[in-house]
Amino acid sequence: MQATDSYTDELADLDKLAAELRTRGLQANLRTPHGRLPYLQVTNPHASILTEKVYAQAGAYWYSWAQKIADTDQPAETARTLARVLAATSAAEPTPTRPDPGEQPT
């Protein structure tokens, strides 16, 4: 019975985070693979290569490589962190370049 309560809590924590992420313009899809931990698939809709799996375990949100993001009582802070991590840089921003060592300044 305890495992069911824990699973239900994890789903509720992921749902809270998903709502926060959506207000920041990110896609957040709850995944519940059979026999595995539930997670959120979080994606920047403007750059779909920018994606993360986020888990809720032991009262915390976690990246897929087991690095803690924040406690589950901080879904807004977690969403801010993920929005920053998954932000696309503007194509209009110039990319710094190094001058070619053989090129003469003009």
Residue frames as a rotation matrix with the C-alpha (Angstrom) as fourth column:
MET 1
0.565 0.825 0.000 0.00
0.825 -0.565 0.000 0.00
0.000 0.000 -1.000 0.00
GLN 2
0.348 -0.517 -0.782 2.86
0.225 -0.764 0.605 2.41
-0.910 -0.387 -0.150 0.75
ALA 3
-0.688 -0.632 0.356 4.27
0.469 -0.014 0.883 2.01
-0.553 0.775 0.306 -2.78
THR 4
-0.088 0.753 0.652 0.88
0.958 -0.115 0.262 2.99
0.272 0.648 -0.711 -4.24
ASP 5
0.769 0.344 -0.539 0.72
0.535 -0.808 0.247 6.10
-0.350 -0.479 -0.805 -2.03
SER 6
-0.094 -0.904 -0.417 4.27
0.189 -0.428 0.884 7.02
-0.978 0.005 0.211 -3.06
TYR 7
-0.662 -0.099 0.743 3.45
0.727 0.153 0.669 6.48
-0.180 0.983 -0.029 -6.75
THR 8
0.374 0.891 0.255 0.33
0.904 -0.413 0.116 8.63
0.209 0.187 -0.960 -6.42
ASP 9
0.617 -0.235 -0.751 2.35
0.305 -0.809 0.503 11.38
-0.726 -0.540 -0.427 -4.70
GLU 10
-0.495 -0.866 0.076 4.98
0.353 -0.120 0.928 11.26
-0.794 0.486 0.365 -7.45
LEU 11
-0.362 0.456 0.813 2.30
0.914 0.000 0.406 11.63
0.185 0.890 -0.417 -10.13
ALA 12
0.718 0.655 -0.237 0.75
0.695 -0.697 0.177 14.56
-0.049 -0.291 -0.955 -8.25
ASP 13
0.241 -0.724 -0.647 4.17
0.210 -0.612 0.763 16.24
-0.947 -0.320 0.005 -7.91
LEU 14
-0.714 -0.497 0.493 4.85
0.545 0.047 0.837 15.77
-0.439 0.866 0.237 -11.63
ASP 15
0.093 0.842 0.531 1.41
0.963 -0.211 0.166 17.17
0.252 0.497 -0.831 -12.48
LYS 16
0.728 0.134 -0.673 2.12
0.442 -0.842 0.311 20.30
-0.524 -0.523 -0.672 -10.40
LEU 17
-0.270 -0.917 -0.294 5.43
0.148 -0.341 0.928 20.79
-0.952 0.207 0.227 -12.16
ALA 18
-0.530 0.124 0.839 3.83
0.839 0.217 0.498 20.22
-0.120 0.968 -0.219 -15.58
ALA 19
0.585 0.809 0.058 1.33
0.811 -0.584 -0.028 23.02
0.011 0.063 -0.998 -14.90
GLU 20
0.522 -0.478 -0.707 4.15
0.094 -0.791 0.604 25.41
-0.848 -0.382 -0.368 -13.94
LEU 21
-0.539 -0.789 0.294 6.17
0.347 0.109 0.931 24.47
-0.767 0.604 0.215 -17.03
ARG 22
-0.152 0.572 0.806 3.23
0.988 0.058 0.145 25.05
0.037 0.818 -0.574 -19.36
THR 23
0.809 0.437 -0.393 2.78
0.480 -0.877 0.014 28.58
-0.338 -0.200 -0.920 -18.00
ARG 24
0.143 -0.858 -0.494 6.37
-0.233 -0.514 0.825 29.20
-0.962 -0.003 -0.274 -19.13
GLY 25
0.460 0.157 -0.874 5.67
-0.853 -0.195 -0.484 27.98
-0.247 0.968 0.044 -22.66
LEU 26
-0.691 -0.718 -0.082 7.29
-0.719 0.671 0.181 24.55
-0.075 0.184 -0.980 -22.35
GLN 27
0.274 0.708 -0.651 5.67
-0.622 0.647 0.441 21.26
0.733 0.284 0.618 -23.31
ALA 28
-0.654 -0.411 0.636 5.40
-0.754 0.426 -0.500 18.84
-0.065 -0.806 -0.588 -20.40
ASN 29
0.235 0.702 -0.673 4.06
-0.697 0.604 0.387 15.35
0.678 0.378 0.630 -21.03
LEU 30
0.070 -0.119 0.990 3.61
-0.893 0.435 0.115 12.85
-0.445 -0.892 -0.076 -18.23
ARG 31
-0.021 -0.168 -0.985 4.99
-0.644 0.756 -0.115 9.41
0.765 0.632 -0.124 -19.11
THR 32
0.197 0.140 0.970 4.14
-0.893 0.435 0.118 6.30
-0.405 -0.890 0.211 -17.09
PRO 33
-0.132 -0.308 -0.942 6.05
-0.762 0.639 -0.102 3.42
0.634 0.705 -0.319 -18.67
HIS 34
0.839 0.516 -0.171 5.06
-0.331 0.735 0.592 -0.02
0.432 -0.440 0.787 -17.38
GLY 35
0.754 -0.507 -0.417 7.42
0.641 0.707 0.300 -1.23
0.143 -0.494 0.858 -14.67
ARG 36
-0.373 -0.894 0.247 9.43
0.799 -0.445 -0.404 2.02
0.471 0.047 0.881 -14.62
LEU 37
-0.469 0.131 -0.873 9.30
0.629 -0.644 -0.435 5.31
-0.620 -0.753 0.220 -12.77
PRO 38
0.613 0.673 0.413 6.91
0.786 -0.469 -0.403 7.97
-0.078 0.572 -0.817 -14.07
TYR 39
-0.476 -0.772 -0.421 8.53
0.651 -0.631 0.422 11.09
-0.591 -0.073 0.803 -15.48
LEU 40
0.659 0.553 -0.510 7.85
0.058 -0.714 -0.698 14.32
-0.750 0.430 -0.503 -17.32
GLN 41
-0.143 -0.622 0.770 9.16
0.974 0.051 0.222 14.71
-0.178 0.781 0.599 -20.82
VAL 42
0.499 0.238 -0.833 9.85
0.286 -0.953 -0.101 18.45
-0.818 -0.187 -0.543 -20.94
THR 43
-0.171 -0.489 0.856 10.50
0.969 0.076 0.237 20.04
-0.180 0.869 0.460 -24.33
ASN 44
-0.440 -0.006 -0.898 11.07
-0.087 -0.995 0.049 23.52
-0.894 0.099 0.438 -25.68
PRO 45
0.414 0.706 0.575 8.46
0.500 0.352 -0.792 23.71
-0.761 0.615 -0.207 -28.48
HIS 46
0.873 -0.139 -0.468 10.63
-0.406 -0.739 -0.538 26.21
-0.271 0.660 -0.701 -30.41
ALA 47
-0.080 -0.916 -0.394 13.67
-0.914 0.225 -0.337 23.92
0.397 0.334 -0.855 -30.35
SER 48
0.777 0.630 -0.004 12.51
-0.575 0.712 0.403 20.34
0.257 -0.310 0.915 -29.90
ILE 49
0.209 -0.780 -0.590 16.06
0.192 0.624 -0.757 19.06
0.959 0.045 0.280 -29.52
LEU 50
-0.707 -0.379 0.596 16.07
-0.450 -0.410 -0.794 20.84
0.545 -0.830 0.119 -26.15
THR 51
0.438 0.865 -0.247 14.39
-0.417 0.438 0.796 18.24
0.797 -0.246 0.552 -23.96
GLU 52
-0.698 -0.597 0.395 14.76
-0.624 0.239 -0.744 16.73
0.350 -0.766 -0.539 -20.50
LYS 53
0.108 0.658 -0.745 13.29
0.285 0.698 0.657 13.87
0.952 -0.284 -0.112 -18.53
VAL 54
-0.532 -0.203 0.822 12.35
-0.649 -0.526 -0.550 14.91
0.544 -0.826 0.148 -14.99
TYR 55
-0.220 0.380 -0.898 11.51
0.447 0.858 0.254 12.51
0.867 -0.345 -0.358 -12.18
ALA 56
0.113 0.265 0.958 9.87
-0.798 -0.550 0.247 13.08
0.592 -0.792 0.149 -8.78
GLN 57
0.336 -0.095 -0.937 11.31
0.371 0.928 0.039 10.83
0.865 -0.361 0.347 -6.07
ALA 58
-0.091 -0.428 -0.899 11.96
0.974 0.152 -0.171 11.09
0.209 -0.891 0.403 -2.35
GLY 59
0.526 0.437 -0.729 10.46
0.667 -0.745 0.035 14.57
-0.528 -0.504 -0.683 -2.10
ALA 60
-0.161 -0.640 -0.752 12.59
-0.174 -0.731 0.660 16.06
-0.972 0.237 0.006 -4.87
TYR 61
0.944 0.286 -0.163 12.63
-0.184 0.047 -0.982 16.68
-0.273 0.957 0.097 -8.62
TRP 62
0.093 -0.934 0.346 15.55
0.004 0.348 0.937 15.03
-0.996 -0.085 0.036 -10.43
TYR 63
0.114 -0.213 -0.970 17.23
-0.983 -0.162 -0.080 15.19
-0.140 0.964 -0.228 -13.81
SER 64
0.877 0.275 -0.395 17.56
-0.385 0.894 -0.230 11.84
0.289 0.353 0.890 -15.59
TRP 65
0.089 -0.920 -0.383 21.20
0.045 0.388 -0.921 11.57
0.995 0.065 0.076 -14.49
ALA 66
0.386 0.237 -0.891 20.12
0.799 0.397 0.452 11.71
0.461 -0.887 -0.036 -10.82
GLN 67
-0.840 -0.538 0.069 21.08
0.445 -0.757 -0.478 15.32
0.309 -0.371 0.876 -10.12
LYS 68
-0.119 0.813 -0.570 18.61
0.913 -0.136 -0.385 17.02
-0.390 -0.566 -0.726 -7.81
ILE 69
-0.318 0.136 0.938 16.83
0.558 -0.774 0.301 20.07
0.767 0.619 0.170 -9.22
ALA 70
-0.640 0.188 0.745 14.77
-0.612 -0.711 -0.346 21.14
0.465 -0.677 0.570 -6.19
ASP 71
-0.885 0.406 0.228 12.36
0.063 0.590 -0.805 19.82
-0.461 -0.698 -0.548 -3.56
THR 72
-0.633 0.697 0.337 8.87
0.690 0.312 0.653 18.90
0.350 0.646 -0.678 -4.75
ASP 73
0.260 0.720 -0.643 7.39
0.864 -0.471 -0.179 21.69
-0.432 -0.509 -0.745 -2.63
GLN 74
-0.120 -0.378 -0.918 9.11
-0.114 -0.913 0.391 24.11
-0.986 0.151 0.066 -5.05
PRO 75
0.182 0.210 0.961 7.52
0.819 0.509 -0.266 23.44
-0.545 0.835 -0.079 -8.45
ALA 76
0.982 0.185 -0.037 7.77
0.139 -0.842 -0.521 27.10
-0.128 0.506 -0.853 -9.52
GLU 77
0.369 -0.923 -0.112 11.51
-0.679 -0.349 0.646 27.24
-0.635 -0.162 -0.755 -8.77
THR 78
-0.211 -0.403 0.890 12.00
0.248 0.859 0.448 23.93
-0.945 0.315 -0.081 -10.58
ALA 79
0.584 0.512 0.630 10.09
0.738 -0.013 -0.674 25.25
-0.337 0.859 -0.386 -13.60
ARG 80
0.888 -0.328 -0.321 12.25
-0.372 -0.924 -0.086 28.41
-0.269 0.196 -0.943 -13.66
THR 81
-0.045 -0.956 0.289 15.39
-0.471 0.275 0.838 26.27
-0.881 -0.099 -0.463 -13.61
LEU 82
-0.136 0.036 0.990 14.15
0.615 0.787 0.056 24.01
-0.777 0.617 -0.129 -16.42
ALA 83
0.876 0.464 0.132 13.01
0.404 -0.557 -0.726 27.00
-0.264 0.689 -0.675 -18.50
ARG 84
0.569 -0.755 -0.326 16.52
-0.675 -0.655 0.338 28.44
-0.469 0.027 -0.883 -18.20
VAL 85
-0.280 -0.699 0.658 18.16
-0.179 0.711 0.680 25.09
-0.943 0.073 -0.324 -19.06
LEU 86
-0.143 0.326 0.934 15.91
0.789 0.607 -0.091 24.53
-0.597 0.724 -0.344 -22.08
ALA 87
0.564 0.336 -0.754 16.01
-0.051 -0.898 -0.438 28.09
-0.824 0.286 -0.489 -23.40
ALA 88
0.406 -0.402 0.820 17.01
0.912 0.235 -0.336 28.47
-0.058 0.885 0.462 -27.02
THR 89
-0.354 -0.544 -0.761 19.44
0.367 -0.829 0.422 31.24
-0.860 -0.130 0.493 -27.83
SER 90
0.637 0.630 -0.445 18.29
-0.082 -0.518 -0.851 33.75
-0.767 0.578 -0.278 -30.38
ALA 91
0.353 -0.477 0.805 19.56
0.903 0.398 -0.160 33.24
-0.244 0.784 0.571 -33.91
ALA 92
0.809 0.012 0.587 19.88
0.267 -0.898 -0.350 37.03
0.523 0.440 -0.730 -34.09
GLU 93
0.829 -0.559 0.012 22.58
-0.235 -0.328 0.915 37.05
-0.507 -0.762 -0.403 -31.43
PRO 94
0.543 -0.696 -0.471 26.01
-0.665 -0.014 -0.746 37.30
0.512 0.718 -0.471 -33.02
THR 95
0.925 -0.334 -0.179 28.31
0.379 0.836 0.397 34.41
0.018 -0.435 0.900 -32.34
PRO 96
0.610 -0.767 -0.199 31.71
-0.565 -0.597 0.570 35.57
-0.556 -0.236 -0.797 -31.09
THR 97
0.919 -0.381 0.103 34.45
0.345 0.649 -0.679 34.63
0.192 0.659 0.727 -33.51
ARG 98
0.343 -0.895 -0.285 38.19
0.263 -0.199 0.944 34.69
-0.902 -0.399 0.167 -33.30
PRO 99
0.626 -0.184 -0.758 40.10
-0.715 -0.523 -0.464 36.47
-0.311 0.832 -0.459 -36.02
ASP 100
0.923 -0.384 0.044 42.05
0.352 0.789 -0.504 34.25
0.159 0.480 0.863 -38.38
PRO 101
0.487 -0.788 -0.377 45.71
0.331 -0.234 0.914 34.48
-0.808 -0.570 0.147 -37.25
GLY 102
-0.433 -0.692 0.577 46.82
0.795 0.007 0.606 34.91
-0.424 0.722 0.548 -40.88
GLU 103
0.343 0.658 0.670 44.30
0.871 -0.490 0.034 37.66
0.351 0.572 -0.741 -41.60
GLN 104
-0.785 -0.613 0.088 45.45
0.563 -0.766 -0.309 41.26
0.257 -0.193 0.947 -41.55
PRO 105
-0.134 0.753 -0.644 43.26
0.706 -0.384 -0.596 43.76
-0.696 -0.535 -0.480 -39.67
THR 106
-0.258 0.112 0.960 41.52
0.858 -0.430 0.281 46.27
0.444 0.896 0.015 -41.91
